[in-house]
Amino acid sequence: MLDIFQFMILQFHDTSLWEIVAVLLAIAYLLLAVRENILCWYCALFSTAIFIFLFWDVRLLMESALNVFYLIMAVYGWQQWKYGGTKKSGVIISTLDRRQNIMIIGVILIMTLISGWLLAQHTDAVWPYVDSFTTWASVITTVMVAKKILENWLYWLVIDSVSVPLYIDRGLYLTAILFLGYLVIVIFGYFKWRRHLFEQNSLAAPT
């Protein structure tokens, strides 16, 4: 493990300025999202615009397409956090039941198999099934973030863990380090949102 980190550090001189900017904006996005700060969506907008071209350049085709979706979701997420919810004053944190989680996981796995096979058969994409899994899981989980669903942090924990070796293999070392950092932040985000959800429920409970 130490050798891997040393190798990644030695490769930083090949890291493009655009990747550095995208990574910094992505970190800002996640930290602001943990705090439920609507400015996170502005960071997401510019970060994903850069990543679209970075991933296309290294032939992670599904990851590039995913960031087009992220670009759209940055606008949607801003709208939901600003004007969504029953009172049109912004969505509040909610949670899923077991049945809903099982359905979501099932959809992710089915879509992964379909797009992974198509990529393997008809494109030069690398790691087609892993690329597909992180893409479809991220699509659904990003919607969960926009809707402020608590479990989004647990889904990101799995997605980010799978993404790290994918980015190392493609030479996106700074992005791999970013996702290692994400693993820490998403755990913190889960417990912070869960505490806020408990506070919401306590305030809403009849006295």
PELIN-V312832 format. One line per field, one symbol per residue. burial: 1 if it has 16 or more other ideal C-beta (glycine too) atoms within 10 Angstrom, else 0. A space follows every 50 residues. Layout:
burial: ???
This chain:
burial: 00000001000000100010011011111101110100011111111111 11011001011111111011101101110110010000001110000000 00010001001100110010000010110111111111111111111111 11101101110011011101011111111101001100110010001000 0000000
